[in-house]
Amino acid sequence: MTDTATLARIHAACFTTPRPWTAQELDRLIADPACFLVAEPGGFLLGRTTLDEAEILTLAVDPAHRRQGLGRTLVAAFEETARARGATIAFLEVAADNAPAIALYLGAGFVRAGRRPRYYRAPDGEMKDAEILRKDLG
């Protein structure tokens, strides 16, 4: 799935903090040689590799497709692609109050590595912390 209008629709159904990405923003990221898209019907993950590091930029699963293992599938595919690109470690940032996402990542073997206070701006203007998670891919 590379229809960025569909990806943007899924992203908008999943995010208010951080704000959803537009189709144009997704187009630019997907065109970046450092970035890669992992997509399945109902969800996608956008990752990036730089040297031996990988980063999950976003993971979005349509609410109608949740609780079916799609998030785990996308994270596993991200790890496989990141390793194939030479990454030995992966990072991500997630809103500290996003318990389902944190549970997904911890269940996939990520560990807490830090916190970014006041990293995300909610639609009401409130600033929310981000958890930084990491995983050794070696």
N, C-alpha and C positions, 0 to 999 in steps of 0.2 A: 504494500500500500504506500504510494508516494503522492497521492492526491492530498495536497496540503490543505485544501479547504476542508476535507474530511478530518484530517489530523487536527486542524484548528477547532473544529466543532467538538471533537472529543476533548481536547485540552480545555475548552471553555466549560464543558460539562463537569470538569474535575477541579478547576482552580478558581479561587478568588484571591488567595494569598499563596504564592505570588500571583499577580494578574495573569490571565491567560495570554498565550502567544498568538499572534495573527498568522494567517497563511503566508504573508510576505516575510515575516520573521523566520518562520519555519523553512521557507524556500531558501533564504540566505544561509541558514545553519546547515541545511542538508547539502548545499552546494560547496560548503567548506570542506576541503580534503581531510582535515583533521576530524571531522564529525562523521558519524554513521548512524543510520536509522535501523532499528529493529522493529518490525511491525507485524501484527497479526490482526485478523478481523476483530474489531472491538478495542484495540489498544495499540500503543506504541511506546518505544523508549528511544530517546535521542542521547547518544553518547559522544564522547570526544576523547581522542588519545593525543598525548604529547610526550614524545620520548618513551619512557617506561611507565608513565602514569595514564590512567584512564579516569574519566569523570562521567557520572550520570548527570546529564543536564536536565532531563525531565523524564518522567514516567507517567503516562496517563492511560487509565483503563475506564472505558465508558461505564457509567454506573449500572447499566443493564447487563454488563459482562463481568461484574465483580463476583468474588467468592467462588471462582471456578478455576483458579490456578493460573490465570493469564499473567498476573503480575510476576509470579515465580518463573514462569516460562520466559518472559521478557528479560528478567534479570539474569537468568542462566544464559540466554543468547547473548546478552551484553557481555558477560564475562568471557564467553567463548570468543567472541569477536575481538574484544580487547586483548586477550592473550595472543590471538593470531596477529594482531598489530604490534606485538612486542611489549605490551603492558605487564608489569609485575605487581602493581598496586592500583587499587581503585578508590575513588573518593566520591562523596556526594554531600549535598546540603539538603536538609528537609526541615520544614517548619516544626518547631519543637512541640507544637500542640497537635501535630498530625499523627496520632497514635497508630492508626492502621498502617500507614506507610512505614513508620519506624518499626513496627512489629514485622512487616514484610522483610525489611532490610536486615534486621537482627536475625530473623529466621534464615536468611540466606548467608549468614556468616559475617556480616558487617559488624563492626564494633564502634562504639562511641570514641571519637578522637578529639572532640572539642565543641565549643559553642560560640556562635556569633551573636552577641546581644543586639537586639533591635535591627535585625538584618532585613526582614520583610516588612513591607507596609501593607496593612489590611485595607480593604475598601473604605472603612470608616476612619482611616488615618492612623489607627493604632499600630505601633511598631512591635513586631513579634520576633522572638529569637529563632535562630536556626541551629539545629544540631548538625555537626560535621561527623560523618561516618566514614570508615575506611575498611578495606579488606585486602589482605595479601592475596594476589592471584597466582603467585609462584607455586 
